[in-house]
Amino acid sequence: MPIEIRELVIKTTINDEDQQPGGTTATESALPADELINECVSRVMDLIKQQTER
């Protein structure tokens, strides 16, 4: 019997105080938050579309 997920909640905490001196951090080379969220939503929607096509 398949399991249907009706709601997915993802929470995260980012601390800027933990940056390493003299090195690059993941936040410096990562996409801006809005672009990252949009990319995640796009990928999730693509996966949902693929599953409904089957």
C-alpha positions in Angstrom: 0.0 0.0 0.0 1.6 3.3 -1.0 2.1 6.1 1.5 0.9 9.6 0.6 2.6 12.6 2.1 0.2 15.5 2.3 2.4 18.0 4.0 6.2 18.3 4.2 7.8 20.8 6.6 11.5 21.5 6.4 13.2 23.8 9.0 16.8 24.9 9.1 19.0 27.2 11.1 22.0 29.1 9.7 24.6 30.6 12.0 26.9 33.2 10.4 29.1 33.2 13.6 30.6 29.8 12.7 32.5 31.0 9.7 36.1 29.9 9.4 38.7 32.7 9.1 40.7 32.8 5.9 38.5 30.2 4.1 35.4 30.2 2.0 32.2 29.0 3.6 29.3 27.2 1.9 27.1 30.3 2.0 29.6 32.4 0.0 29.6 30.0 -2.9 25.9 29.0 -2.7 23.0 30.4 -4.5 21.1 33.3 -2.9 18.2 32.0 -0.6 15.4 33.0 -3.0 17.1 31.2 -6.0 17.8 28.1 -3.8 14.2 27.9 -2.7 12.9 28.3 -6.2 15.2 25.6 -7.5 14.1 23.2 -4.7 10.4 23.9 -5.4 11.0 23.4 -9.1 12.7 20.0 -8.6 9.9 18.8 -6.2 7.2 19.8 -8.7 9.1 17.9 -11.4 9.2 14.8 -9.2 5.5 15.1 -8.4 4.7 15.5 -12.1 6.8 12.4 -13.0 5.0 10.3 -10.3 1.5 11.4 -11.5 2.4 10.5 -15.1 3.1 6.9 -14.2 
